[in-house]
């Protein structure tokens, strides 16, 4: 009887694709990071998707709670995250003013963190702008005498 009711519920509601993630150690930094998986699990609701995940025999995955109505929406989401992790793709359509506006969205730590990714991606001109942005917005850190010696 329980399986029959579950089947009727599934027929009356739309099946969604539920996003999964796993944890991995970044060997460069030693930090455990969340990685979005390329695996999606079907389910009408979170509970149903959890059942699909358990049946998959992939215990290293867990559901994020994000779902998509179809495969196309899931692919668009993956493309969005790829842009965020690849600075050259993220900034390809930005002009100078848009890039400065984007920098204003973050705090000092955000910009410094992003700058590391820009350096790795070889975006030297963007890195110069980011350094100037940090200097203008947050000023020099430390002792004035030490800063003058570094510049001199």
Backbone as CSV, one residue per row, in Angstrom:
resi,resn,N_x,N_y,N_z,CA_x,CA_y,CA_z,C_x,C_y,C_z
1,UNK,0.821,-1.186,0.000,0.000,0.000,0.000,0.874,1.263,0.000
2,UNK,1.952,1.260,0.797,2.829,2.425,0.906,3.477,2.750,-0.451
3,UNK,3.953,1.736,-1.183,4.557,1.957,-2.500,3.531,2.511,-3.486
4,UNK,2.300,2.046,-3.367,1.237,2.504,-4.254,0.973,3.997,-4.038
5,UNK,0.913,4.439,-2.788,0.679,5.852,-2.476,1.849,6.698,-2.971
6,UNK,3.058,6.211,-2.786,4.235,6.932,-3.247,4.215,7.089,-4.770
7,UNK,3.789,6.063,-5.481,3.697,6.120,-6.943,2.666,7.150,-7.375
8,UNK,1.535,7.199,-6.697,0.494,8.179,-7.036,1.010,9.593,-6.790
9,UNK,1.699,9.826,-5.671,2.264,11.146,-5.387,3.237,11.553,-6.486
10,UNK,4.064,10.627,-6.927,5.048,10.919,-7.956,4.370,11.277,-9.281
11,UNK,3.246,10.622,-9.579,2.529,10.904,-10.820,1.887,12.285,-10.773
12,UNK,1.464,12.728,-9.599,0.759,13.997,-9.465,1.691,15.199,-9.299
13,UNK,2.940,14.976,-9.041,3.882,16.080,-8.868,5.072,15.902,-9.794
14,UNK,5.735,16.990,-10.012,6.845,16.998,-10.952,8.123,16.449,-10.314
15,UNK,8.780,15.552,-10.999,10.054,15.007,-10.534,11.140,16.042,-10.830
16,UNK,12.004,16.280,-9.846,13.065,17.276,-9.960,14.418,16.578,-9.953
17,UNK,15.422,17.289,-10.417,16.805,16.815,-10.350,17.469,17.503,-9.166
18,UNK,17.930,16.709,-8.218,18.526,17.237,-6.997,20.047,17.185,-7.100
19,UNK,20.675,18.298,-6.787,22.122,18.457,-6.875,22.818,17.727,-5.721
20,UNK,23.996,17.176,-6.010,24.791,16.487,-4.991,26.176,17.124,-4.908
21,UNK,26.820,16.914,-3.774,28.171,17.425,-3.564,28.981,16.393,-2.790
22,UNK,30.282,16.611,-2.752,31.152,15.772,-1.934,32.255,16.643,-1.369
23,UNK,32.933,16.137,-0.364,34.036,16.855,0.258,35.351,16.289,-0.254
24,UNK,36.308,17.161,-0.495,37.618,16.736,-0.986,38.696,17.598,-0.340
25,UNK,39.845,17.020,-0.137,40.977,17.762,0.417,41.752,18.388,-0.740
26,UNK,41.962,19.686,-0.656,42.795,20.394,-1.613,44.239,20.170,-1.160
27,UNK,45.015,19.391,-1.903,46.367,19.039,-1.483,47.317,20.235,-1.513
28,UNK,46.974,21.257,-2.265,47.811,22.454,-2.307,47.679,23.260,-1.016
29,UNK,46.447,23.384,-0.507,46.206,24.199,0.688,45.972,23.378,1.946
30,UNK,45.601,22.106,1.785,45.280,21.267,2.931,43.888,21.500,3.479
31,UNK,43.085,22.273,2.778,41.738,22.621,3.221,40.719,21.662,2.599
32,UNK,39.724,21.263,3.402,38.634,20.434,2.893,37.637,21.361,2.202
33,UNK,37.301,21.050,0.952,36.412,21.895,0.165,35.185,21.120,-0.286
34,UNK,34.077,21.845,-0.439,32.864,21.248,-0.997,32.960,21.323,-2.516
35,UNK,32.708,20.209,-3.168,32.763,20.147,-4.624,31.380,19.720,-5.120
36,UNK,30.847,20.488,-6.048,29.560,20.128,-6.637,29.782,18.965,-7.590
37,UNK,29.004,17.929,-7.422,29.125,16.725,-8.238,28.429,16.921,-9.580
38,UNK,28.775,16.086,-10.521,28.067,16.082,-11.800,26.893,15.103,-11.752
39,UNK,26.676,14.484,-10.597,25.564,13.551,-10.417,24.346,14.287,-9.862
40,UNK,23.193,14.006,-10.422,21.924,14.547,-9.950,21.004,13.374,-9.665
41,UNK,20.134,13.532,-8.666,19.251,12.448,-8.269,17.806,12.890,-8.400
42,UNK,17.004,12.027,-9.012,15.607,12.355,-9.248,14.790,12.170,-7.979
43,UNK,13.836,13.071,-7.815,12.927,12.960,-6.690,11.892,14.049,-6.730
44,UNK,10.716,13.722,-6.236,9.637,14.704,-6.151,9.962,15.700,-5.041
45,UNK,10.569,15.201,-3.958,10.955,16.042,-2.833,12.326,15.581,-2.339
46,UNK,12.804,16.245,-1.301,14.137,15.933,-0.779,14.230,14.489,-0.284
47,UNK,13.200,14.043,0.390,13.178,12.671,0.918,13.273,11.645,-0.209
48,UNK,12.531,11.878,-1.261,12.542,10.983,-2.417,13.921,10.969,-3.085
49,UNK,14.542,12.150,-3.175,15.880,12.241,-3.766,16.911,11.526,-2.887
50,UNK,16.747,11.608,-1.570,17.645,10.887,-0.646,17.566,9.384,-0.889
51,UNK,16.361,8.890,-1.142,16.197,7.462,-1.443,16.936,7.097,-2.720
52,UNK,16.833,7.956,-3.730,17.554,7.717,-4.993,19.057,7.712,-4.763
53,UNK,19.532,8.632,-3.916,20.964,8.698,-3.607,21.422,7.430,-2.902
54,UNK,20.653,6.945,-1.932,21.018,5.716,-1.204,21.090,4.523,-2.143
55,UNK,20.187,4.451,-3.099,20.171,3.344,-4.055,21.362,3.397,-5.012
56,UNK,21.970,4.554,-5.161,23.063,4.720,-6.121,24.378,4.096,-5.650
57,UNK,24.470,3.740,-4.390,25.707,3.176,-3.820,26.892,4.127,-3.969
58,UNK,26.637,5.416,-3.785,27.704,6.420,-3.790,27.683,7.151,-2.445
59,UNK,28.186,6.496,-1.393,28.088,7.074,-0.057,28.924,8.337,0.160
60,UNK,29.805,8.668,-0.761,30.625,9.869,-0.633,29.857,11.127,-1.040
61,UNK,28.671,10.958,-1.627,27.872,12.101,-2.045,26.819,12.447,-0.997
62,UNK,26.432,13.719,-0.988,25.292,14.153,-0.185,24.542,15.211,-0.982
63,UNK,23.261,15.338,-0.728,22.445,16.310,-1.446,22.683,17.706,-0.881
64,UNK,22.691,18.704,-1.757,22.887,20.090,-1.324,21.576,20.740,-0.915
65,UNK,20.475,20.211,-1.412,19.176,20.838,-1.176,18.720,21.667,-2.370
66,UNK,19.614,21.887,-3.325,19.254,22.608,-4.552,18.659,21.629,-5.551
67,UNK,17.645,22.054,-6.253,17.041,21.200,-7.266,16.778,22.002,-8.530
68,UNK,16.611,21.267,-9.627,16.379,21.872,-10.934,15.205,21.170,-11.583
69,UNK,14.448,21.928,-12.364,13.246,21.346,-12.979,13.573,20.420,-14.136
70,UNK,14.736,20.642,-14.785,15.107,19.782,-15.910,16.622,19.808,-16.113
71,UNK,17.088,18.998,-17.033,18.523,18.884,-17.300,19.110,20.202,-17.784
72,UNK,18.365,20.935,-18.592,18.850,22.201,-19.134,19.158,23.204,-18.011
73,UNK,18.286,23.290,-17.022,18.499,24.198,-15.896,19.732,23.781,-15.093
74,UNK,19.941,22.488,-14.932,21.111,21.989,-14.209,22.393,22.338,-14.955
75,UNK,22.395,22.198,-16.269,23.571,22.515,-17.087,23.886,24.010,-17.001
76,UNK,22.850,24.860,-17.047,23.062,26.304,-16.929,23.701,26.647,-15.589
77,UNK,23.297,25.959,-14.540,23.865,26.188,-13.214,25.341,25.807,-13.180
78,UNK,25.691,24.687,-13.780,27.090,24.244,-13.821,27.929,25.267,-14.588
79,UNK,27.408,25.758,-15.707,28.132,26.760,-16.496,28.351,28.033,-15.692
80,UNK,27.364,28.424,-14.883,27.483,29.605,-14.029,28.629,29.428,-13.037
81,UNK,28.702,28.254,-12.376,29.769,28.008,-11.403,31.130,27.921,-12.071
82,UNK,31.188,27.413,-13.294,32.464,27.365,-14.000,32.989,28.775,-14.250
83,UNK,32.085,29.702,-14.550,32.497,31.090,-14.750,33.094,31.666,-13.475
84,UNK,32.515,31.312,-12.341,33.012,31.837,-11.075,34.393,31.311,-10.735
85,UNK,34.717,30.104,-11.172,36.007,29.522,-10.832,37.073,29.810,-11.876
86,UNK,36.704,30.428,-12.979,37.660,30.751,-14.025,37.570,32.249,-14.327
87,UNK,38.454,33.052,-13.706,38.379,34.506,-13.839,38.362,35.015,-15.278
88,UNK,39.105,34.387,-16.171,39.132,34.868,-17.557,37.757,34.757,-18.214
89,UNK,36.992,33.741,-17.844,35.635,33.586,-18.378,34.698,34.592,-17.712
90,UNK,34.853,34.756,-16.399,34.011,35.676,-15.635,34.123,37.104,-16.158
91,UNK,35.334,37.532,-16.477,35.562,38.926,-16.854,35.566,39.170,-18.363
92,UNK,35.358,38.149,-19.146,35.480,38.298,-20.605,34.537,39.356,-21.186
93,UNK,33.365,39.516,-20.603,32.403,40.484,-21.131,32.342,41.780,-20.320
94,UNK,33.253,41.942,-19.349,33.247,43.125,-18.491,34.163,44.210,-19.049
95,UNK,33.669,45.463,-19.004,34.560,46.576,-19.302,35.195,47.040,-17.984
96,UNK,36.019,48.051,-18.036,36.746,48.515,-16.867,35.797,48.903,-15.727
97,UNK,34.778,49.698,-16.040,33.836,50.154,-15.010,33.057,48.997,-14.391
98,UNK,32.669,48.045,-15.213,31.942,46.879,-14.690,32.845,46.050,-13.772
99,UNK,34.118,45.953,-14.116,35.061,45.219,-13.276,35.221,45.915,-11.920
100,UNK,35.320,47.258,-11.936,35.410,47.998,-10.675,34.147,47.825,-9.839
101,UNK,32.997,47.850,-10.488,31.731,47.615,-9.775,31.722,46.228,-9.151
102,UNK,32.236,45.240,-9.870,32.298,43.876,-9.365,33.214,43.812,-8.139
103,UNK,34.349,44.520,-8.184,35.262,44.544,-7.043,34.592,45.152,-5.811
104,UNK,33.743,46.144,-6.022,33.053,46.806,-4.911,32.093,45.877,-4.179
105,UNK,31.677,44.797,-4.820,30.740,43.858,-4.192,31.377,43.102,-3.030
106,UNK,32.687,42.938,-3.085,33.368,42.157,-2.059,34.062,43.026,-1.031
107,UNK,34.460,42.388,0.063,35.255,43.086,1.067,36.742,42.858,0.761
108,UNK,37.604,43.327,1.629,39.040,43.225,1.386,39.496,41.776,1.228
109,UNK,39.004,40.887,2.090,39.379,39.471,2.012,38.890,38.830,0.707
110,UNK,37.695,39.189,0.280,37.152,38.654,-0.969,38.042,39.030,-2.154
111,UNK,38.440,40.295,-2.191,39.266,40.774,-3.307,40.632,40.100,-3.279
112,UNK,41.218,39.972,-2.096,42.526,39.309,-1.988,42.441,37.848,-2.430
113,UNK,41.369,37.185,-2.027,41.170,35.790,-2.414,40.981,35.676,-3.928
114,UNK,40.169,36.560,-4.488,39.948,36.550,-5.934,41.242,36.857,-6.679
115,UNK,42.058,37.724,-6.109,43.308,38.105,-6.770,44.226,36.895,-6.957
116,UNK,44.220,35.976,-6.010,45.020,34.758,-6.147,44.587,33.963,-7.379
117,UNK,43.271,33.860,-7.578,42.755,33.132,-8.740,43.103,33.870,-10.037
118,UNK,43.074,35.211,-10.014,43.412,35.999,-11.198,44.892,35.850,-11.536
119,UNK,45.729,35.762,-10.515,47.167,35.561,-10.747,47.390,34.203,-11.410
120,UNK,46.741,33.168,-10.889,46.880,31.821,-11.465,46.384,31.762,-12.903
121,UNK,45.364,32.586,-13.205,44.786,32.598,-14.553,45.576,33.515,-15.504
122,UNK,46.615,34.175,-14.987,47.476,35.008,-15.829,46.867,36.327,-16.246
123,UNK,45.950,36.867,-15.452,45.296,38.133,-15.782,46.014,39.295,-15.089
124,UNK,47.211,39.601,-15.578,48.079,40.592,-14.946,47.460,41.984,-14.870
125,UNK,46.773,42.415,-15.920,46.164,43.754,-15.917,45.054,43.845,-14.870
126,UNK,44.290,42.794,-14.748,43.231,42.772,-13.734,43.839,42.788,-12.328
127,UNK,44.933,42.067,-12.145,45.606,42.019,-10.846,46.094,43.418,-10.469
128,UNK,46.642,44.164,-11.432,47.094,45.536,-11.163,45.911,46.397,-10.700
129,UNK,44.787,46.249,-11.358,43.593,47.013,-10.984,43.129,46.616,-9.582
130,UNK,43.188,45.327,-9.284,42.776,44.849,-7.962,43.691,45.397,-6.872
131,UNK,44.992,45.431,-7.131,45.935,45.975,-6.150,45.672,47.456,-5.919
132,UNK,45.436,48.184,-6.984,45.133,49.607,-6.874,43.818,49.818,-6.111
133,UNK,42.839,48.989,-6.413,41.549,49.056,-5.714,41.751,48.854,-4.206
134,UNK,42.531,47.846,-3.827,42.795,47.578,-2.407,43.501,48.757,-1.747
135,UNK,44.472,49.323,-2.457,45.233,50.450,-1.913,44.338,51.669,-1.730
136,UNK,43.501,51.955,-2.723,42.642,53.138,-2.660,41.514,52.975,-1.636
137,UNK,40.965,51.788,-1.547,39.813,51.586,-0.667,40.212,51.327,0.787
138,UNK,41.295,50.584,0.992,41.657,50.175,2.346,42.942,50.818,2.856
139,UNK,43.663,51.520,1.975,44.881,52.201,2.396,46.015,51.240,2.667
140,UNK,47.130,51.797,3.069,48.315,50.985,3.369,48.167,50.347,4.732
141,UNK,48.695,49.175,4.864,48.693,48.456,6.140,50.063,48.580,6.774
142,UNK,50.098,48.542,8.092,51.387,48.499,8.787,51.977,49.867,9.027
143,UNK,53.257,49.858,9.300,54.010,51.034,9.669,54.304,51.890,8.439
144,UNK,54.091,53.204,8.535,54.329,54.121,7.417,55.788,54.052,6.967
145,UNK,56.717,53.976,7.911,58.139,53.909,7.590,58.474,52.644,6.804
146,UNK,57.916,51.492,7.231,58.154,50.229,6.520,57.588,50.282,5.111
147,UNK,56.397,50.878,4.973,55.783,50.987,3.652,56.616,51.852,2.731
148,UNK,57.182,52.958,3.255,58.013,53.826,2.431,59.289,53.115,1.988
149,UNK,59.881,52.298,2.904,61.091,51.548,2.562,60.805,50.523,1.471
150,UNK,59.636,49.870,1.544,59.273,48.871,0.538,59.122,49.512,-0.834
151,UNK,58.525,50.722,-0.860,58.330,51.413,-2.138,59.630,51.963,-2.676
152,UNK,60.523,52.379,-1.785,61.787,53.011,-2.168,62.764,52.006,-2.599
